[in-house]
């Protein structure tokens, strides 16, 4: 969940999401979501084959997105 309340969505190909379930517990109203309304994202780091907007890349991209929070 982004600091402004928007959901982070990963689509296409394979994806692995790693998070601390003690910090981001399952939302009781939706078991697919994990959130903590008292945490705010302070920085997002994207590394790999992508910059801000890659456009459409049919062959796929590899990237790692790291979100820092407080």
Secondary structure, 3 states (H helix, E strand, C coil): CCCCCCCCCCCCCCCCCCCCCCCCCEECCEEEEECCCCCCEEEEEEEECCCCCCCCCCCCCCEEEEEEEC
